[in-house]
Amino acid sequence: MPPAQRMRRFCSAEPLRACLRPFQDQISFKVEDQIIAPRSYRDTMKQQCDEHWPFSQEDLARQTVLLERIAAESQVAEHQEMHQGFAAEVVHEQEQEQQQEQEEEQEEEQENAFTRDDEQANPWRAQVLSDAPKEEGEGERPFYRLCHFRARPEQPQLPLDDELWLSDNFFRPSWVGLGERRLKTASVLLEWHPEISQARQKRGMQKRVRRIFEELQQTGVAPTEAAMKALMKAKESIRTEPLTPEELAGSDEGHRYLVLVTLAEAETLRWLARSSSSSSSPLRDVGFALRSLGGRPLEASAGFVRGEEKIDRLLSLVRLFNCEMFFTKVELETLEAQLHEVPLHLRQNWFEELLRLRRRRARFLWLDTPVAKLFTPQEEWKSLRAQSLRCALQRALRHFAGPLEDLEALLRPMSPDALGQHLLRLRLGFAASDVQDAVNMLPLTGGMVVAEEAFEVPAALAAQRERRGLKAAELAQAEAEHLEKAQRVWSCRNCTFMNSALSNTCAVCDYGWTGQRECPSDKWCCSASTGGCTFFNPKTLFYCEVCGRVRPDLASMAF
């Protein structure tokens, strides 16, 4: 039969044409203009049955049974999925709770490392701000110079600006030598100019006395009598009539002090500044203001006179004391001018001591930040990044836990490419570009480089050998205890079966040494405290065989 005639058979026979549709490729698709609602698997199968009904006219009953079975299994699967989703949410919540508990425990351990005695806040009178800060032995002294700060007797003191002070509620000099103290982070600064305030008050009083004296003289009062009456009237008028800006006008030059205060002190000073305009305020004529660490004004008293130039210079020192590490070029030049007489190693020791007291040694690496320029000679500034990478590689090699032979290979001379590839194979957590930069700083000798001294490989080998020795000693001790326990037995109080001391529960009745039912070491208990059924499940399962609850320690497990 010719091909054309064979194809014409399908023109008149619809069932035969339907046989070809499943094998035809659709070359165009209709794109919906809205989000299609999800359909169940049962509805999809029903649509397929309806489209291909000519092939299953005799199996309609089987189709119905199959669709009902699919619907039932889909319902069960959706229920299990919902239950597992709820269980996963429970696991996530338990994981968050455990992580929070671990952080709180670590915080408590770190807090316990510092002494907490004599840390109550020492109150001081507001009238202290009326005069210049006192030196040691000159009466009430709530502040001391920041250049005198040190946490330990052997810590160096830096000759910082004399106008920069620190509240003893931050760190008291009496604590030196009495244990480690955690250093708080400063966030509020007190700008204070008692000499300028006193000069303004004196100038204002002189102008008022002169005005009253001239008025009395015009009425014919004798000069001596007029002077005495003018002085008395001026003193009495201050109570009801504050000095005017015209009377206070003049040159406002004098010392300004910047004091690091605690948040509690700052809140009290803020309230005093707001009430300073009142005639009954003890600080009505005192000029002071509160600033943020960035220099932004927060609150100021009525008698405060602004002066920005010198404060900006002092703010850079405050930020350095606060262990900030990112400064602009101008700020670094200002700091360098302040510390030009201090040797580099003393600056670094002072800064690292502040980091240690703030527990930031493990969190921040200052070598790769702009503040490192303050502790490095200027001719080495271009190599700061390489030095930072070198120190980071040294720390990573000291904590390397891989084969000892990989570290010993660094003792041999290598080509720069081979050394870079070897460091990458150690998987120390550095990018290839960082490793290449660290290798490029090593000196070449005949086309080879030696990493032994630059990366402190002998110290890393000694540290790893020490860790291995400690681990071997711990394993030996554990093995000795295991052998000692293996020779002992204990009698179960419930069934009198003799069990090995290595087993915490009875092999027959699951009762423990205390006579109570306990979970065997190779199983986990579906705890009743979390709504479980108390069934003992094998540790290979993550959900209870009986009630389907999630394993309590699943959140802390590593897969």
Residue pairs with C-beta under 8 A, 6 or more apart in sequence:
9 16
10 16
10 17
10 20
11 17
14 54
15 54
18 52
18 54
18 55
19 55
22 52
40 71
40 74
41 70
41 74
42 67
42 70
42 71
42 74
45 66
45 67
45 70
46 67
49 56
49 63
49 67
56 63
83 548
87 543
87 548
87 549
87 550
90 550
91 550
91 554
91 555
92 555
94 550
94 552
94 554
94 555
95 555
95 556
98 555
98 556
110 359
111 182
113 180
114 179
114 180
114 181
114 182
115 175
115 178
115 179
115 180
115 181
117 178
117 179
118 172
118 174
118 175
121 169
121 262
121 264
122 142
122 168
122 169
122 172
124 140
124 142
125 140
126 272
126 282
126 283
127 282
127 283
128 140
128 142
129 192
129 194
129 283
129 286
129 288
130 194
130 197
130 283
130 285
130 286
131 194
132 194
132 195
132 255
132 257
133 141
133 143
133 165
133 257
133 259
134 140
134 141
135 141
136 144
141 168
142 167
142 168
142 169
143 165
143 166
143 167
143 168
143 259
144 165
144 166
144 168
144 173
145 160
145 162
145 164
145 165
145 166
146 160
146 161
146 164
146 165
146 166
146 260
146 317
146 321
147 157
147 158
147 159
147 160
147 161
147 162
147 164
148 157
148 173
149 157
149 166
149 171
149 321
150 156
150 157
150 176
151 171
151 175
151 176
151 180
151 181
151 183
151 353
151 357
152 176
152 177
152 353
153 176
153 177
155 349
155 350
155 353
156 346
156 349
156 350
158 339
158 342
158 346
158 347
158 350
159 341
159 342
160 317
160 338
161 313
161 314
161 317
161 338
163 255
163 256
163 257
163 258
163 310
163 314
164 257
164 258
164 314
164 317
164 318
165 257
165 258
165 259
165 260
166 259
166 260
167 259
167 260
167 261
167 262
167 265
169 261
169 262
169 264
169 265
170 183
170 184
170 186
170 260
170 261
170 262
171 181
171 183
171 184
175 181
180 357
181 357
182 357
182 358
182 359
183 354
183 357
183 358
184 262
185 322
185 323
185 358
186 260
186 293
186 318
186 321
186 322
187 263
187 292
187 293
188 260
188 261
188 262
188 263
188 266
188 290
188 291
188 292
188 293
188 298
189 258
189 259
189 260
189 261
189 290
189 291
189 292
189 293
189 315
189 318
190 257
190 258
190 259
190 260
190 261
190 265
190 266
190 269
190 288
190 289
190 290
190 291
191 256
191 257
191 258
191 288
191 289
191 290
191 291
191 304
191 311
192 256
192 257
192 258
192 259
192 287
192 288
192 289
193 254
193 255
193 256
193 257
193 287
193 288
193 304
193 305
193 307
194 257
194 286
194 287
195 254
195 255
196 252
196 253
196 254
196 255
196 256
196 287
196 305
197 285
197 286
197 287
197 303
199 250
199 252
199 254
200 243
200 248
200 250
200 252
200 285
200 287
200 303
200 305
201 243
201 248
201 285
203 247
203 248
203 250
204 243
204 244
204 247
204 248
205 234
205 238
205 243
207 246
207 247
208 234
208 237
208 243
208 247
209 230
209 231
209 234
210 230
212 229
212 230
212 233
212 234
213 226
213 227
213 230
216 225
216 226
216 229
216 230
217 223
217 226
221 229
239 279
240 279
242 279
242 284
252 305
252 307
256 307
256 310
256 311
258 311
258 314
258 315
258 318
260 318
260 321
261 269
266 290
266 298
269 288
269 290
269 299
270 290
270 298
270 299
272 281
272 282
272 283
272 301
273 283
273 288
273 289
273 290
273 299
273 300
273 301
273 304
274 299
275 281
276 283
276 284
276 286
276 301
276 302
276 303
277 284
277 302
278 284
283 301
284 302
284 303
285 303
286 301
286 303
287 301
287 303
287 304
287 305
288 300
288 301
288 304
289 297
289 298
289 299
289 300
289 301
289 304
289 306
290 297
290 298
290 299
290 300
291 297
291 298
291 311
291 315
292 298
293 315
293 318
293 319
293 322
294 315
295 311
295 312
295 315
300 306
312 334
313 334
313 338
316 327
316 331
316 334
316 335
316 338
317 335
317 338
319 327
319 331
320 335
320 351
320 371
320 374
321 354
323 351
323 354
323 355
323 358
323 360
323 364
324 371
325 364
325 366
325 369
325 370
325 371
326 369
326 370
326 371
327 335
327 370
327 371
328 370
332 370
332 371
332 373
332 374
335 374
336 373
336 374
339 347
339 374
344 374
344 375
344 376
344 377
345 375
347 374
347 375
348 375
351 366
351 371
351 374
351 375
352 361
355 361
355 364
355 366
365 388
365 391
365 392
366 372
367 384
367 387
367 388
367 391
367 392
368 384
368 385
368 388
372 384
372 388
373 381
373 384
376 384
376 387
380 387
383 441
385 437
386 437
386 438
386 440
386 441
389 430
389 434
389 435
389 437
389 438
390 438
390 441
390 454
390 455
392 430
393 423
393 428
393 430
393 435
393 438
393 455
394 455
394 456
394 459
394 460
396 428
396 429
396 430
397 407
397 410
397 426
397 428
397 455
397 456
397 457
397 460
398 456
398 459
398 460
398 463
399 463
400 406
400 407
400 426
400 428
400 460
400 464
401 464
401 467
402 426
402 427
404 461
404 464
404 465
404 468
406 422
406 425
406 426
407 457
407 460
407 461
407 464
408 461
409 422
410 419
410 422
410 451
410 452
410 455
410 457
411 452
411 457
411 458
413 445
413 448
413 449
413 450
414 422
414 448
414 449
414 451
415 447
415 448
415 449
416 439
416 440
416 442
416 444
416 449
419 439
419 442
419 449
419 451
420 432
420 435
420 436
420 439
423 430
423 435
423 438
423 439
424 430
424 432
424 435
430 438
439 449
439 451
441 454
442 449
442 450
442 451
442 454
443 449
451 457
452 458
482 502
485 500
485 501
485 502
486 500
486 501
486 502
487 501
488 500
488 501
489 498
489 499
489 500
489 501
490 498
490 499
490 501
490 513
491 497
491 498
491 499
492 498
492 499
492 506
492 508
492 509
492 511
493 511
493 515
494 506
494 509
494 511
494 515
495 506
495 508
495 509
495 511
497 506
497 507
497 508
497 509
499 505
499 506
499 507
503 520
503 521
504 512
504 513
504 518
504 520
504 521
505 511
505 512
505 518
505 519
505 520
505 521
506 512
509 517
510 517
510 518
510 519
510 520
510 536
511 517
511 518
512 518
519 525
519 536
520 536
522 538
522 539
523 536
523 537
523 538
523 539
524 536
524 537
524 539
524 551
524 552
524 553
525 532
525 534
525 535
525 536
525 537
526 532
526 533
526 534
526 535
526 536
526 537
526 544
526 546
526 547
526 549
527 534
527 552
528 534
530 549
530 552
531 549
532 544
532 547
532 549
533 544
533 546
533 547
533 549
535 544
535 545
535 546
535 547
537 544
537 545
537 551
541 551
542 550
542 551
542 554
543 549
543 550
543 551
544 550
544 551
551 557
